[in-house]
Amino acid sequence: MLRSALYHLLLLMLATAGDSQETGLVQVTRRVLNSGFHRELVSVVSGRGPAPQVVLLRETLPAGLYSDPYELSGSEFARHSQAVFLSRVDVEAPASRAAPLQLLVFISAAAAGTGAAGGGPAWTANVSLPVHLRYHAPAQPGRPPRAHVLLGGPLVLLPCDSPGRPCDGAAPRDVTEGPCSATNQTVCLWRRATLVAQQQQEEVSPQALSVPVGSLDHEPAVLALTLLTTLGCCLLLLHASSSTRP
């Protein structure tokens, strides 16, 4: 009798550990919409098991990229998501004088039917974050007149108090503290999610963005044209002032 009870207890512990590991597995897909200096960064997080109420993305935008907190508060983004900026945003600074920007993005998750793998219930959480490329220094002579910005993947965190108990059985290094929401600064426990398709990697594949910049190859022509334009304007002003004298 005792052996049978211990056997069933062991099976229950293994099943609970398996459910916890599955709950902590997510898949992240990213794409960048539009072209030029103003883009939309679309992130979709999906997982198996019970849907958490919220998913937290810790984004790190490189120095050549920024997101405007005032724009987020009054756009479509605010209807479905919330963001907390961990540092001050200078929207006027060029890339050479800017620092990487970190922000927390809270997005709601919703059930999405039956998971394709394993047959368990699936959930998804998606967000479209407006981002803007900063002005960059002109390209050196002989270089293509384009600037490139490499955007890495986010850190995905799941709340420990969500259905499925994702923190049960998690390693201590995978559990961290953070604000419960963008408006509630009470500290909650979050679990760092593991990427399904990239369990051997630390990050989602980076996105490469590029924008046109000036070229120092054109410096002589620009200087000459500026000088000629300035001289021409001065001559016109002198001619106009002399012709109006009595």
LODO-842371 format. One line per field, with one value per residue (C-alpha): x, y, z; residue in one letter; residue number from 1. Coordinates in Angstrom, 2 decimals. Layout:
# LODO-842371
X = c(X/...)
Y = c(Y/...)
Z = c(Z/...)
residu = c(A/...)
num = c(NUM/...)
END
This chain:
# LODO-842371
X = c(0.00/2.77/4.75/1.68/1.05/4.68/4.51/1.40/2.96/6.05/3.89/2.03/5.28/6.62/3.39/3.40/7.02/6.21/3.24/5.38/8.12/5.54/3.92/7.29/7.89/6.96/7.53/8.32/7.99/9.03/8.69/9.20/6.62/7.01/10.22/12.18/12.61/9.21/8.50/6.16/7.79/5.29/5.91/3.78/4.28/2.51/2.56/0.84/-1.02/-3.37/-3.19/-1.56/-3.40/-0.43/2.93/5.87/8.46/11.69/12.85/16.29/16.32/19.82/21.13/20.03/16.39/13.82/10.16/8.25/6.32/3.97/3.12/2.39/0.03/-2.19/-2.05/-3.64/-0.85/-2.39/-5.69/-4.15/-0.75/1.15/4.77/7.13/10.32/13.28/15.24/14.59/13.93/15.55/13.77/16.02/19.38/21.27/22.43/25.99/24.83/22.04/22.16/20.33/16.77/15.13/11.39/8.88/5.91/2.87/0.58/-2.62/-2.76/-5.80/-6.70/-6.25/-7.91/-5.95/-2.20/-0.80/1.84/0.75/-2.94/-2.96/-4.79/-2.78/-2.59/-1.14/-0.16/0.76/1.83/2.72/5.28/5.94/9.69/11.74/15.29/17.51/19.58/23.01/26.36/27.10/28.82/32.59/33.97/33.66/31.02/27.35/25.20/23.09/23.06/22.23/20.68/20.57/17.58/17.79/14.94/13.07/13.26/9.87/8.53/5.44/3.73/4.21/0.62/-0.94/-2.85/-0.55/1.87/4.81/7.25/6.64/9.81/11.63/15.31/15.95/17.93/14.82/12.62/12.93/11.09/9.32/6.34/2.97/1.76/2.50/0.22/0.86/4.45/3.89/6.60/5.53/7.45/8.04/9.53/11.88/10.28/12.22/11.97/10.60/12.50/15.66/16.27/19.99/20.05/19.60/17.76/15.37/17.09/17.91/16.16/18.30/16.97/18.58/17.96/19.64/22.19/24.36/27.69/30.98/31.68/29.30/31.04/32.98/29.89/27.75/30.35/30.73/26.98/26.50/29.23/27.85/24.31/25.51/27.51/24.57/22.21/24.68/25.02/21.27/20.92/23.65/22.01/18.58/19.92/21.85/18.90/16.65/19.01/17.91)
Y = c(0.00/2.43/1.54/2.18/5.56/6.61/5.50/7.62/10.59/10.32/10.26/13.35/15.22/14.35/15.44/18.73/19.39/18.64/21.02/23.74/23.33/23.39/26.50/28.26/27.50/30.22/31.01/34.55/35.88/39.39/41.54/45.18/47.00/50.13/51.69/54.85/56.42/55.46/51.74/49.35/46.55/43.67/40.94/37.83/35.58/32.21/29.33/26.18/25.62/28.03/31.61/34.12/37.37/39.39/38.85/41.15/41.99/43.67/45.49/47.00/49.46/50.25/53.82/54.29/53.58/55.03/54.91/58.03/57.63/60.51/58.88/55.55/57.10/58.56/55.86/52.51/50.93/52.17/50.36/46.91/47.39/49.48/50.53/51.64/53.42/52.66/55.70/59.17/59.42/62.23/62.16/64.88/63.24/61.80/58.21/59.23/60.96/58.61/55.66/52.33/52.55/49.95/49.64/47.16/46.31/44.71/42.95/40.99/37.31/35.49/31.86/30.88/27.47/24.23/24.10/22.59/20.61/18.42/19.28/21.46/24.78/27.61/31.32/34.29/37.83/40.39/44.01/46.61/49.06/52.30/52.89/55.54/55.56/58.42/60.61/59.12/60.58/60.74/57.78/57.92/58.33/55.13/53.65/53.06/55.97/53.88/53.37/49.98/49.33/45.83/45.20/42.17/40.11/40.81/39.07/37.35/37.10/35.29/36.17/33.54/33.89/33.11/29.87/26.92/28.24/28.79/29.41/26.03/24.01/26.88/27.44/30.39/32.19/32.17/33.94/37.71/40.63/43.35/45.72/43.98/46.33/49.67/51.43/49.24/49.43/46.70/44.08/40.74/37.60/36.82/33.81/34.14/32.12/29.65/29.92/26.75/26.82/28.37/26.60/26.58/30.34/33.28/35.67/35.90/36.42/40.13/42.42/44.57/48.04/50.51/54.12/56.42/58.94/61.62/60.80/62.61/61.86/64.74/67.18/69.13/69.52/70.59/73.16/74.56/74.81/76.43/78.98/79.83/80.16/82.46/84.64/84.80/85.92/88.57/89.93/90.07/91.95/94.43/94.96/95.47/97.94/99.95/100.13/101.60/104.48/107.93)
Z = c(0.00/0.95/-2.17/-4.34/-2.68/-3.20/-6.84/-7.52/-5.68/-7.90/-11.04/-9.82/-9.16/-12.62/-14.27/-12.37/-13.33/-16.98/-16.95/-15.37/-18.00/-20.79/-19.33/-19.39/-23.09/-25.57/-29.22/-30.35/-33.89/-34.87/-37.96/-38.82/-40.91/-43.08/-44.34/-43.75/-40.32/-38.87/-38.33/-36.52/-34.51/-34.34/-31.75/-31.31/-28.28/-28.21/-25.76/-24.58/-21.37/-19.59/-20.86/-18.50/-17.94/-19.10/-20.78/-20.07/-22.72/-21.67/-24.79/-25.33/-28.22/-29.54/-29.63/-33.24/-32.41/-30.01/-29.07/-28.03/-24.72/-25.59/-28.90/-27.20/-24.66/-27.37/-30.06/-30.80/-28.76/-25.47/-26.14/-25.87/-24.22/-21.70/-21.55/-18.79/-19.87/-17.62/-18.77/-20.13/-23.87/-25.87/-29.22/-30.67/-29.98/-32.97/-32.85/-31.97/-28.76/-27.70/-25.31/-25.60/-24.34/-22.10/-21.62/-20.22/-22.44/-20.79/-23.29/-22.72/-23.66/-25.02/-25.69/-29.33/-29.63/-29.64/-29.84/-33.03/-31.15/-28.29/-28.59/-25.46/-25.25/-26.80/-26.15/-27.97/-27.07/-29.71/-29.74/-32.37/-31.01/-32.98/-33.25/-35.00/-36.33/-35.26/-37.54/-38.19/-39.17/-42.90/-44.49/-44.94/-48.48/-50.47/-48.15/-49.10/-47.87/-45.49/-41.71/-40.21/-36.80/-35.29/-33.02/-30.72/-29.37/-26.13/-22.79/-22.27/-18.71/-17.41/-14.10/-11.41/-10.18/-13.58/-14.30/-14.73/-12.08/-14.48/-11.61/-9.96/-10.47/-12.20/-11.47/-9.11/-11.82/-14.06/-11.47/-11.04/-9.52/-11.46/-11.38/-11.50/-14.25/-15.87/-13.38/-10.32/-9.11/-6.52/-6.93/-8.44/-9.31/-13.00/-14.73/-17.66/-20.45/-22.58/-26.36/-27.97/-31.25/-29.85/-26.54/-27.31/-27.89/-25.56/-27.85/-30.76/-34.11/-34.42/-36.87/-39.20/-40.04/-42.40/-43.46/-46.00/-44.74/-46.26/-47.89/-47.40/-51.07/-51.82/-49.46/-52.15/-54.31/-51.33/-50.21/-53.70/-54.24/-50.83/-51.54/-54.99/-53.62/-50.83/-53.25/-55.65/-52.90/-51.75/-55.30/-55.69/-52.42/-53.45/-56.82/-55.24/-52.68/-55.30/-57.68/-55.00/-54.18/-55.51)
residu = c(M/L/R/S/A/L/Y/H/L/L/L/L/M/L/A/T/A/G/D/S/Q/E/T/G/L/V/Q/V/T/R/R/V/L/N/S/G/F/H/R/E/L/V/S/V/V/S/G/R/G/P/A/P/Q/V/V/L/L/R/E/T/L/P/A/G/L/Y/S/D/P/Y/E/L/S/G/S/E/F/A/R/H/S/Q/A/V/F/L/S/R/V/D/V/E/A/P/A/S/R/A/A/P/L/Q/L/L/V/F/I/S/A/A/A/A/G/T/G/A/A/G/G/G/P/A/W/T/A/N/V/S/L/P/V/H/L/R/Y/H/A/P/A/Q/P/G/R/P/P/R/A/H/V/L/L/G/G/P/L/V/L/L/P/C/D/S/P/G/R/P/C/D/G/A/A/P/R/D/V/T/E/G/P/C/S/A/T/N/Q/T/V/C/L/W/R/R/A/T/L/V/A/Q/Q/Q/Q/E/E/V/S/P/Q/A/L/S/V/P/V/G/S/L/D/H/E/P/A/V/L/A/L/T/L/L/T/T/L/G/C/C/L/L/L/L/H/A/S/S/S/T/R/P)
num = c(1/2/3/4/5/6/7/8/9/10/11/12/13/14/15/16/17/18/19/20/21/22/23/24/25/26/27/28/29/30/31/32/33/34/35/36/37/38/39/40/41/42/43/44/45/46/47/48/49/50/51/52/53/54/55/56/57/58/59/60/61/62/63/64/65/66/67/68/69/70/71/72/73/74/75/76/77/78/79/80/81/82/83/84/85/86/87/88/89/90/91/92/93/94/95/96/97/98/99/100/101/102/103/104/105/106/107/108/109/110/111/112/113/114/115/116/117/118/119/120/121/122/123/124/125/126/127/128/129/130/131/132/133/134/135/136/137/138/139/140/141/142/143/144/145/146/147/148/149/150/151/152/153/154/155/156/157/158/159/160/161/162/163/164/165/166/167/168/169/170/171/172/173/174/175/176/177/178/179/180/181/182/183/184/185/186/187/188/189/190/191/192/193/194/195/196/197/198/199/200/201/202/203/204/205/206/207/208/209/210/211/212/213/214/215/216/217/218/219/220/221/222/223/224/225/226/227/228/229/230/231/232/233/234/235/236/237/238/239/240/241/242/243/244/245/246)
END
